[in-house]
Amino acid sequence: MIAEPIITELRLPTRLGFEKVAMSTAASVAEIMGFSTDRVEDLKTAVSEACINAIEHGNQLNELLGVVVTLSMGEASLEVKIRDHGNGVKNEMHVPDMDRKMLGEEDPRGMGMFLIQALVDEVEYVSELAGGSYARLVIHLNVGSRD
């Protein structure tokens, strides 16, 4: 029998710096679940990047809006949803050109979605019909390396 997931929810203000609260909470939950130190670090970076995207792009730094982070502990995975009030993201992900970035020919920013994709096992960006959007990140407990 599969147990119901254990859910933790955070409500964050739309203010840069509060991504650290989500990052720390996600790390604590992952540690409780038994994730390796490397995987916890991957998760921290991915959650932080997704929260920054929600604050900057989703809520456009509007402090009247909030960001909701939901962590769902399953038997073999941790799912993190980061909800904002934006319209969502385009399905195409920008793949950064590191050489152009180093030469200053490409904006040094704009690597968040690329990093998130590289650090977790599953990523999904969803625009909700009722308004708002979320990033869904999943990291599997039994995966030693990402494929």
C-alpha positions as CSV (number, residue, x, y, z in Angstrom):
1,M,0.0,0.0,0.0
2,I,1.3,3.4,-0.9
3,A,1.2,6.0,1.8
4,E,-0.2,9.4,1.3
5,P,2.5,12.0,0.6
6,I,3.5,14.2,3.5
7,I,3.0,17.8,2.5
8,T,4.7,21.0,3.7
9,E,3.6,24.4,2.4
10,L,5.4,27.8,2.6
11,R,3.9,31.1,1.8
12,L,6.6,33.6,0.9
13,P,6.5,37.3,0.2
14,T,7.5,38.5,-3.3
15,R,10.8,39.8,-2.1
16,L,14.3,38.6,-3.2
17,G,16.1,36.9,-0.4
18,F,13.1,34.8,0.7
19,E,14.1,32.1,-1.8
20,K,16.6,31.1,0.9
21,V,13.7,30.1,3.2
22,A,12.3,27.7,0.5
23,M,15.8,26.5,-0.2
24,S,16.5,25.7,3.4
25,T,13.2,24.0,3.9
26,A,13.6,21.9,0.8
27,A,17.1,20.9,2.0
28,S,15.7,19.9,5.5
29,V,13.0,17.8,4.0
30,A,15.4,16.1,1.5
31,E,17.8,15.3,4.4
32,I,14.9,13.8,6.4
33,M,14.1,11.6,3.4
34,G,17.8,10.4,3.2
35,F,19.0,12.2,0.0
36,S,22.8,12.3,-0.4
37,T,24.6,15.6,0.3
38,D,25.2,16.2,-3.4
39,R,21.5,15.7,-4.3
40,V,20.4,18.0,-1.5
41,E,22.8,20.7,-2.9
42,D,21.3,20.1,-6.4
43,L,17.8,20.5,-5.0
44,K,18.7,23.7,-3.0
45,T,20.0,25.4,-6.2
46,A,17.0,24.3,-8.3
47,V,14.5,25.5,-5.7
48,S,16.3,28.8,-5.2
49,E,16.4,29.4,-9.0
50,A,12.7,28.5,-9.4
51,C,11.7,30.8,-6.5
52,I,13.7,33.7,-7.9
53,N,12.0,33.2,-11.3
54,A,8.6,33.2,-9.5
55,I,9.5,36.4,-7.7
56,E,11.1,38.3,-10.6
57,H,9.2,37.0,-13.6
58,G,6.0,35.5,-12.4
59,N,5.1,38.1,-9.8
60,Q,7.3,40.8,-11.4
61,L,8.5,41.9,-8.0
62,N,5.0,43.0,-7.0
63,E,5.1,42.7,-3.2
64,L,1.3,42.6,-3.0
65,L,1.5,39.1,-4.5
66,G,3.0,36.0,-2.8
67,V,4.7,32.8,-3.8
68,V,3.5,29.4,-2.5
69,V,6.0,26.6,-2.2
70,T,4.6,23.1,-1.7
71,L,6.8,20.1,-0.9
72,S,5.3,16.7,-1.2
73,M,7.3,13.8,0.3
74,G,6.5,10.5,-1.4
75,E,8.0,7.1,-0.7
76,A,10.7,7.5,-3.3
77,S,10.6,11.1,-4.4
78,L,10.2,14.7,-3.4
79,E,8.1,17.0,-5.5
80,V,8.4,20.8,-5.1
81,K,5.8,23.2,-6.7
82,I,6.6,26.9,-6.8
83,R,3.4,28.9,-7.6
84,D,3.2,32.5,-8.6
85,H,0.7,34.9,-10.2
86,G,2.3,35.0,-13.6
87,N,1.2,33.7,-17.0
88,G,3.8,30.9,-17.1
89,V,6.8,30.4,-19.3
90,K,7.2,29.6,-23.0
91,N,7.8,25.9,-23.6
92,E,11.1,26.5,-25.3
93,M,14.1,26.7,-22.9
94,H,17.0,29.0,-23.7
95,V,20.2,27.0,-23.8
96,P,23.0,29.4,-22.8
97,D,26.2,29.7,-24.8
98,M,28.9,29.7,-22.2
99,D,31.5,31.0,-24.6
100,R,29.3,34.0,-25.5
101,K,28.5,34.6,-21.9
102,M,32.2,34.7,-21.0
103,L,32.9,37.1,-23.8
104,G,30.1,39.4,-22.7
105,E,28.1,38.8,-25.9
106,E,25.2,37.1,-24.1
107,D,23.5,38.3,-20.9
108,P,25.2,36.8,-17.9
109,R,21.8,36.1,-16.4
110,G,19.1,33.8,-17.8
111,M,20.5,30.4,-16.8
112,G,17.9,29.5,-14.1
113,M,15.7,27.2,-16.2
114,F,18.7,25.6,-17.8
115,L,20.2,24.9,-14.3
116,I,16.9,23.6,-12.9
117,Q,16.6,21.1,-15.8
118,A,20.2,19.9,-15.2
119,L,19.8,19.5,-11.4
120,V,16.5,17.7,-10.9
121,D,15.0,14.5,-12.4
122,E,11.8,16.1,-13.7
123,V,10.7,19.6,-14.4
124,E,7.4,20.9,-15.6
125,Y,6.1,24.5,-16.1
126,V,2.3,24.8,-15.9
127,S,0.0,27.8,-16.6
128,E,-3.2,27.3,-14.7
129,L,-6.6,28.1,-16.3
130,A,-7.8,30.0,-13.3
131,G,-4.7,32.2,-13.4
132,G,-1.2,31.9,-12.1
133,S,1.4,29.3,-12.9
134,Y,3.8,26.9,-11.2
135,A,7.1,25.1,-11.7
136,R,7.0,21.5,-10.6
137,L,10.4,20.0,-9.7
138,V,10.8,16.3,-8.8
139,I,13.9,14.6,-7.4
140,H,14.0,10.8,-7.0
141,L,15.5,9.2,-3.9
142,N,16.9,6.1,-5.5
143,V,18.6,7.8,-8.5
144,G,22.3,7.8,-8.1
145,S,22.9,10.0,-11.1
146,R,20.7,12.0,-13.4
147,D,20.1,10.6,-16.9
